[in-house]
């Protein structure tokens, strides 16, 4: 890594490239905050608009299908226009979509706003992946992804807390408008940072040839399929946790958000950091990069079998602990999977390659969310937790088959 981004700050405390990464992760916080407000207000929205769990699943479908459809275009846009311009456009659009949600007067309006939000937010994960690849060294990539998870988790923690404390006195709509407006404060902060701490330029090469080679690489498709499988766990705990405590444990929305729903994202953050630290330590000790990531994914997949126990916990507190355990190991795995495209295809193709994982996640969530709602409506959460607990191990098998001897 060369250039200003790898130099230290004036006091020599933190490498400048990490300062840029920490400023950029604030966009991830805002992204996830705007996204998770729906989950935190789900019981209120269901009551106001007379929705069923299946209707709520359709809101997730609208977000996710737009998220998936926009992902490759978002990645291509970032690679062609550059990190600064691409991210500025994306943050502005998703902030507006979040604000408009607070003005929606009918279910159909909320549905449209969620679709617009999903399309704009599709640029967030590829954007951070590109920033990661442009600013950080190879052994730091998993730690960089873990840092991004800090941003996501802060957004996930803040959403139920803001709804819990502000929706009562000011109404749920005000929370959407307030949180959406924050994006317009981040944009000038990032543009200032990127001018002061420019990233190292990507290596020269013909982008079209690189993209074609990537699409012919079986590792690329292995990553896509694996992400479809194990990220079911992620969509479960990011979208259904508040409803789980309301419907399965008998709490009110305010009780669920204030007492429990904000805790699992903290453990997700810890899982991301642990996953990054595990990879850093193994790679620094001499283990090949891909083998280190695959070993971490296998450990995570085995431990995630414990997700099946969540509905059988004796009370809400024990259920929260089991959800935290599940979310923790989901992020240990995710932290390492989401940097594999950069390991394999480099920073120049980071936007497009990481957007493929974003697309896979969006497609999965779009079609799985209504199914989750239907299963919960008919049978409760037990069959969802049981079936989803098996999928990370299947995802590891797909990765093992596609990566081959390097694993």
N, C-alpha and C positions, 0 to 999 in steps of 0.2 A: 504494500500500500504506500503510495507516494502522494505528494502534494499537501496542501494546507490541511486537508481533513485528517491527516495522520499526525499532525504536530500537537504538542501539548498547549494548554491554555497558558496565559501569561504567568500564572502562579505555579504552573507545573503540577497541578493536582489531578486533573482529569484530561485525558487526550481529547483534543477538540472534536474528533469524529464522534465520540460518545456524547458530547454536548449536543451535537446535531441530532443524534438518534433520540435522545431524551426529549428534545423539542418536538421531533416528528411524532413520537408516540402519543403526544397530546391529541393529535388528530384521531388516533385509534380510540382514545378515551371518549371523545365526542361522538365518534361513529357508533360505538357500542352503547353509549348513553342514549342517543336518539333511538337506536334499535330496541333496547330493552325496556323503554318506557311502555311499550305495548304489553309486554308480559306482566309488568308491575301493576298496570291498570286493568288487566283482563277481567277480573270480577266486576268492576264498575262498568266497563264497556259492555259486558254480557248483559248486565241488568238494564242499562240505558237503552241499548239497541235490540234487546230481546234476542240474544244470540245463544246458540247451543255450543257445546264443545266442538262439534263439527264445523259450525260457522267460524269459530275462533281458528280452527285448523285451516280454514279457507283464507283467513287473513295472513297466516303464515305462508300458505301456498302462494298468494299473490306476491308477497315480498320475495319469496325464494325463487319463483320462476323468473321474475324480472332480474333478480340477482344473478341467476345462472346464465340467462340469455345475454346479459350485458357484460359478463366477466371477460370473455375473450376480447371483446371490443375495448373494454377498459384497459386490459393489459397491453394490447396493441397501441392504444392511444398514449399510454404512459411511455412505452418504448420509443414511439415516434416523436412525440412532442416534448418529452423530458419530464423529469420528476416534478419540478416546480409548477410548470403550467398545468400538467395533468392533474396534480393533486389539488391545486387551487380551484379548478373547475369542479372537481368531484365534491370537495367540501362545501362549496357554495350551493351546489344543487341539492345535496342531501340535507343541508341545514334548512333550506327552503321547504323541502318535503316534510321535514319534521315539524316545522312551524305550521304548515297548512293542515297537518293532522289535528292540531288543536282547534282548528276552525271548522272541522267537518261536522255536518249536520245529519248525516245518515250513514248507514252501514256501507253503502256503495261508495261514498266519499272517502271513508276510512280505507276501504279496499284500494281505491285508486292511489291514495297517498302512500300506502304501504308499498305498492308496486313501484311508484316513483322513487321512494326511499331505497328500495332494493336495487334498482338500476344504478343509482348514483353511488351507493355504498359498495358496489362490486369493485370499485377501484381501490378500496382501502387496504386490503390484505396484499394485493399485488404491489401497491405503492410502497408499503413498508418493506416487502420483500426486495423491491428494487433499491430502496434506501439502504437496507441491510447489506446488499451485495456491493453497493457503490462506496459505502463508508467503512465497512468492517473487514477484518482479515478472516481467512477461511476457518480457523479454529474458534473464532468469536461468533460465527454465524448463529449457532444454536442459542448462545447467550443473548444475541440481539433479538432473536425471535421470542425468547423468554421475556426480554424487556418489553417487547410489544404486548405480550400477554398482561404485563402490569397495567398498560393502558386500557386494554380490554376489560380487565377485572375491575379497575377503578370505575369504569363506566357501568359495569354490571352491579357493583356495590352501590354506586350513587343512585341508580334508577329507582330501586325499591325504597331507598331512604328518602329521596326527594318526593316520591309519590306519597310515602307514608306520612311525611310531615307537612307537605305543601298542598296536596290535593284536597284535604279536609277544609282548610280555611279559604283557599283560593280556587278550588275546582281543578279537575284533572286536565282541562284544556290549557290552563296557564302553565303547567309544567312542560307540556310539549312546546309551547311558544318560547318560553324562557330558555330551554335547553337547545332548541334549534338555533336561536340567536347567537349562542356562544361560538358557533363555527366561524362567524364573521370577525371575531376577535382573534382567532387562531391564524387566519390566513396572512395578515401582515407580519405576525410574529415569526412565522416560518420563512417568509420571503426575506426578511431581514437576516435570519440565521443562515440561510443558504448562501446569501451574498458574503457574509463574513466567514463562513466555513464551507467553501465549495468542496464537492465530492471529487474524488479522483475520476478522470474520464474513463469510460469503458474501453476495453481493448478494441483495436480496429478489426474490422471483419465485415463480411457481407451478411446483413441481418436476414435476408430472405433465405440464403443457403443454410444459415444456422437454424432458422425456424423449420425448414423442411427436414433437415437432419433430425431435429428434436422430435418431430411428429412421426418419424419412422423408427424411433428408438423405443424398444419395449419397456425400458425403465420409465419412460414418460407415461405410458398407458397403465403400467403397474401402479404408479403413484395415484393416477386418477381413480382407478377402481378401488384401491385401498382406502382412499379418502372418502369415497362413497360409503364405505362400510363402517369404519370406526368412528367417523364423525356423527353418526347417529346418536352416540352418547352425548356429544356436545350439544346437539339440537334439543335433546331431551331436557338437559339441566338448564339451558339458557332460556327456554321458552315455556317450560311447564312446571317449574319449581314452585312459584307462588300458587298456581292452581292445585298442585299436589297437596300443599298444606291446607288449602281451603277445602278441597273436595274430599281428600282422603283422611285428613286429620282434624277437620272440623273447626279450623280457625277462621277468623274474619280476614278480609284482605289486609287491613291495617296491621293486625297481629302477625300475619304471615310475613309481611314485608319488614316490619320492625324487628321481629324476633329471630327469623330464620333465613329469609330469602336472600339477604345480603351477605350471608356467611360463606356459602359455597364458592363465590367468585374469589374470595381471599385464598382459599385452598387451591383454586385454579391457578392463581398467580404463583403460589408456592410451587405447584407442580411444574409450571413453566420454567421457573428458576432452577429447580432441581434437575429437570431434564436437560437444560442448558449446561449446568455445572457438571453433570454426569458425562455428557459428551466432551466437554472441554478437558476433563480429567483423563478420560480414556484416550483421547486423541493426543494429548500432551505426553501421555505415557508410551506412545508409540503404536497404538492400535490404528489400523486403517480407518479412515473417516466413515466409510459406509458400514463397515463391520461394527463400529462403535454404535452408530445410530440404530442398526438392526438389533443389536443386543438389548439396547434400552427399550425398543419397541416390543420385543418379546416379553421382557419382564412386565411391562405395562399391561400387555394384552392378557397375560395370565392373571394378574391381580384384578383386572377389571371384571373377571368372572363374578367377583363379589357383589357387583351391581344388582344381581338377582335377589339379594337379601333385603334391599331397601324397603319393600312393602311389608316385610315381616318384622320390622323393628318394633319394640314394645311401646314406644311413644314418639311424639314429634321430635324431641331432642335427639334420640337415638337415630331416627330417620334422617335428620339433618346431618349427623355425623357420618352416616353411610353415604349420603349424597356427596358430602365433602370428600370422602375417600375416593369415590368414583370419579368425581370431577378432577381431583388431583392427578390421578394416573392417566386420565384422558389427556391432560395437558402435558404430562411428561412425554407421552407418545407424540402428540401433535407438534410440540416444539421441534422434534427431530424430523418428522415427516415434512414439515413445511419448509425446511432448508434444503432438503434433498434436491429440488429442482435447481437451486443455485449451485450445489455441489456438482451436479451432473452437467448443467448447461451454461453456467456462468452468469455474471451480472448483466451483460448486454441483453440477454433474453429473460431476465428475471421477471419483468412485468408480464410477459406472455406465459412463461412457464408456471409461475405461481398462480396466475389467473385461471389456469386449467384446474387447479385444486379448488379455487373459489367456485368455478363453474360446477365441479363435481359436488361440492357441498350444497350449493344452491339447488341443483337438480334433486339431490337426495332429500333435502328439507322440504322442497315443494311437494313431493309425492308422499313422503313419509308423514308429514304433519297431519293431513286429513285422516290417514290411517291410525295415527296415534289417538286422535280425537275420537274416532269410531271405536277403537279398542277400549279406551277409557270409559266411553259412554256405555258400552255393553258389559265389560268385564273388570273395570278398574285398572290400576297401574301394574298389577303383578305380571300379566303376560308381556307387557311392554318392557319391563325391566329384565325379565328372564331372556327374552329373545335378543334384546340389544346387548346383553352381557356376553353373548357368544361372538358378536361381529368383529370386535378388535382382534381376536385370535385368527379369524378368517382373513382379516386385512393383513396381518403379519404374514400369513401363508402366501397371499398374492404378492406382497413385496419380495418375499424370499424367492419366489419363482421368477419374478421379473428381473431382480438384481443379479441373481445367479451366484457365481463363485465369490464375488466380491463381498457377499454377505457372510 
